[in-house]
Amino acid sequence: MTHSFAAMLAGEVRSRRAVLRLTQHDLAQLAGVSERFVRFVEQGKPSVQLDSLVAVLETLGLELKIAARTSPAARALAGPPAENSAEQ
């Protein structure tokens, strides 16, 4: 996880937990993870175990989505745009 993603995720988890009025201990118990793990997520630790993270997110009613994005690296890997063969 990049630092900015970890920080964003930490904020979302903290906010959602507060809305649900759960303590870190409550969340850990409900998600089946350690309280220490919940603390790490909320502190934005850049390396966490994915299956445990998903359990925490599911418990909070949140989901992790993967979406394609345009970045210089992604554009370089994709190569030049395909020409429209319908134009003649």
URSUL-V408217 format. One record per residue. RES is the residue in one letter. PHI is phi as a letter, one per 30 degrees, with the letter a starting at -180 (none if undefined). PSI is psi in whole degrees, 0 to 359 (999 if undefined). Layout:
((RES | PHI | PSI) (RES | PHI | PSI))
This chain:
((M | none | 137) (T | d | 161) (H | e | 315) (S | d | 323) (F | d | 315) (A | d | 320) (A | d | 318) (M | d | 315) (L | d | 317) (A | e | 314) (G | d | 318) (E | d | 316) (V | d | 314) (R | e | 315) (S | d | 313) (R | d | 320) (R | d | 319) (A | d | 317) (V | e | 321) (L | d | 358) (R | h | 45) (L | c | 142) (T | d | 167) (Q | d | 323) (H | d | 314) (D | e | 312) (L | d | 316) (A | d | 315) (Q | d | 314) (L | d | 324) (A | d | 348) (G | i | 32) (V | b | 172) (S | d | 155) (E | d | 326) (R | d | 319) (F | d | 315) (V | e | 317) (R | e | 316) (F | e | 316) (V | d | 313) (E | d | 342) (Q | d | 355) (G | i | 29) (K | e | 127) (P | d | 352) (S | b | 111) (V | b | 159) (Q | d | 125) (L | d | 316) (D | d | 324) (S | d | 321) (L | d | 316) (V | d | 321) (A | d | 318) (V | d | 313) (L | d | 317) (E | d | 320) (T | d | 324) (L | d | 357) (G | i | 26) (L | c | 160) (E | b | 153) (L | c | 125) (K | c | 147) (I | c | 129) (A | b | 145) (A | d | 143) (R | b | 159) (T | c | 119) (S | b | 162) (P | e | 319) (A | d | 318) (A | d | 320) (R | d | 321) (A | d | 321) (L | d | 326) (A | d | 335) (G | i | 185) (P | d | 151) (P | d | 145) (A | d | 141) (E | d | 145) (N | d | 112) (S | d | 348) (A | d | 336) (E | d | 127) (Q | b | 999))
